[in-house]
Structure formats: C-alpha cells, structure tokens
Amino acid sequence: MVQPPSSLNWGADYYMFKEGIKPMWEDDNNIKGGRWLIVIDRQRRAQSLDEYWLELLLAITGEQFEDYGDQICGAAVNVRQRGDKVISLWTRDSYRDEANLRIGQIMKVKLNIPDSEPILYEVHRVCAALLIFYC
C-alpha cells in the first residue's frame, strides 16, 4: 500500500509522471515547461497534503483538465519541514499562457482550494525563479 504523503519522513518525494517523462526539469518534455505550486501552512499540512495529493492524482488520471491534458507532464509532492513547494503540477510549455492559467484554475477547483489560498506558477527555464501566474 502506498503511504499518504503526510506519513513520509522529511526530505521524501513522491512523483507521478506520464510514461517516458522523468521528474526533472531538464527532461526534454519538461525543459520548456513549468509547474503549479501549492503552498500549505503547517497548521493544515497533514490533512490538506493528503487530500490535495489524492485529488490531484485523480484529476490527472481521470483526464479532468479539459483540452489541456496533453500539457500535463506529471505531479510531485515534496515533504519538507517548511511549507514551501509541497505539491506541484508540471506542465509541458510555459509559453502557453492561456493553457497554463486554465490548468491552474481547474486544479484549484478539483482540489477545492479556497480563493484565499493562491497557487503559483514557476517556470523551469529560469531556474525556478520567475513566478508568472497567481491563480
């Protein structure tokens, strides 16, 4: 049985990527892309982390991203002591602003993320330094 992310030790990572895509920004399928980041505070981490991860996996495997499913590369959860960059949804092409924005909007709905909690889009090609969207 797969453990929920909240039960993993600090420093552990889970990845679920499409066949043939490695969970590294240098992979040919990821290098022009980016990732949506969900930041979870410590008070809500255990419950939200497991719920968000499960719902994200179900949305990806259930092809819930409308016409933009081909832009999805995979997802990652990184268990860290701090609450930054906990869950991410990786996309193929950061230049497709409309597609990426819609993917972020769908993700917020599917994961039931409140409007008061922004999610961030980070572009791989700039070494994870540029945030181009808030959703």
N, C-alpha and C positions, 0 to 999 in steps of 0.2 A: 504494500500500500504506500502511496506517495504521501509524505508528511506535508501538512499545511506549512506555508512559509513562516508563520509565527512560531513554529516549534523548532525551526532551524537555528543553529548557532550563529553568532555574529560573524560576518565575513562570508557567509554562504550565499550562493547564487542558484537560481532556477532559470532555465531557458526553455522556451518552446519556439522553434523557428521552422519555417517551411523546409521541406526536403531540399538538400543541396545548399542551404544558406547557413553560414557559420555565424554565431553570435558575437561578431566583431565588426567594428565599423569599417575595417579595411577590406572586408569581403566585397567582391565585385557587385553583389546585389545591394549592399548597404552603403557603399562609399559615397554615393551622391545623395543619400537619404538623411534621415534624422530620426528623432524619437520624441514621443509624447511622454512627459514625466508626471507622475502623480506623487505629490509630497504628502506624507501622513505624519501628523504630530504624535508624540509619544503617548499621550493620553488615549488616543483612539487606535493606536497602531495594531494591536493583536487582532481585534475584531475586524477592522477595516482592511487590513492587509490580506487576510484570508478571503474575505468577501470579494474584494476588488480583484484579486488574482483569479479566483474561480470564475467570476463573471466575465473577466477579460478572456480567459481561455475558452469559455463557452461562446462568447461573441465571435472570436476568431474561427473556431472550428465549426460554428453554426453559420458562418458566412453572413454575419449581421451588418457588414459595413457597406451595404448597398452596392453601387457600381465600383466601389473603390477597393474591393477585396484584393485585387491584383497589386495594389500598392502596399499591402501589409507584408512585412518580412517575418515578423515574429514578436515575441514578448519576453521580457525578463523581469525577475524580481531579485533585488539585491538587499539582503538583510544586513543592515548596518546599525550601529548604536545611535547615530544621528538619524533624523527623519528625512534626509535628502535623497532624491533619486531612488526611491524604493521600488516603484513599479514603472516599467516603460513599455511602450508600444512602438516598435520600429517600423518606419516606412521607407519605401524604395527611392523616392525622388523628392528632395526638399524644394525643388523649383516648382512643383505643382501645388501652389499655394491654396487654390480652391479645394483640391482633393484633401490636402493635409488638414485644412481647417474643418472640413466636413467630417473627416475621420475623428478628429478631436471632439467635435460636437456629439457624434454618435457614441463615442466611448464614454463621455460624461453621462449620457442618458442611460446607456446599457449598464453602467456601473452604479447608477443612481448617486453620482457625485453632486453635492449641493452647489448651486451657483456661487455661494460664498467661498468655495474652495477652488481657486484657479489651478489649471494644469498648464504646463509649459511645454513648448516645442523647442527642441535643441537640434541644431544642425551638426551632423558629424564632421563635415569637411573643415569646420573652423575649430576643430579640437574641443568640441563641446563647450564653446564659449559664447555663442550667439543665440539668444532666445528671440525667435521671430514671431511667436504667437502666444497669446493668452486666450484661453477659452473658458 
